[in-house]
Amino acid sequence: MYRNHISAGAIALLALTMLIAIIVVLWVSRTDGVVLHWIIDYWNRFSLWVQNLVT
């Protein structure tokens, strides 16, 4: 049976790319606190999702 396996390196690269994209968006737009709070909340949910994939 085929088992789908995602390497830890690919997940780390995805997380790093997402973090860089968020930093660039914040730097370009100079957003207010509401959007920053939303992005932090989204990042925390994404981090938990990645942790559940790895464990």
C-alpha positions in Angstrom: 0.0 0.0 0.0 1.3 3.4 -0.9 1.9 5.6 2.1 2.1 9.4 1.6 5.1 10.8 3.5 6.1 14.4 3.7 9.7 15.0 4.7 10.5 17.2 7.6 12.7 19.3 5.3 9.8 20.1 3.0 7.6 21.1 6.0 10.4 23.3 7.4 10.8 24.9 4.0 7.1 25.5 3.7 7.0 27.1 7.2 10.0 29.3 6.4 8.6 30.4 3.1 5.3 31.3 4.8 7.0 33.3 7.5 9.1 35.2 5.0 5.9 36.0 3.0 4.1 37.3 6.1 7.1 39.5 7.0 7.2 40.9 3.5 3.5 41.7 3.5 3.7 43.4 6.9 6.7 45.4 5.8 5.1 46.5 2.6 1.7 47.3 3.9 2.6 48.6 7.4 -0.7 47.2 8.7 -2.5 48.1 11.9 -2.8 46.0 15.0 -6.0 44.2 13.9 -4.5 42.6 10.8 -1.3 41.8 12.7 -3.3 40.0 15.4 -5.1 38.0 12.6 -1.8 37.0 11.0 -0.4 35.9 14.3 -3.5 33.8 15.0 -3.3 32.3 11.6 0.4 31.5 12.0 -0.3 29.8 15.4 -3.0 27.6 13.8 -0.6 26.8 10.9 2.1 25.9 13.4 -0.2 23.5 15.3 -1.2 21.9 12.0 2.4 21.3 11.1 3.1 19.9 14.5 0.2 17.4 14.1 1.6 16.3 10.7 5.0 15.6 12.2 3.9 13.8 15.3 
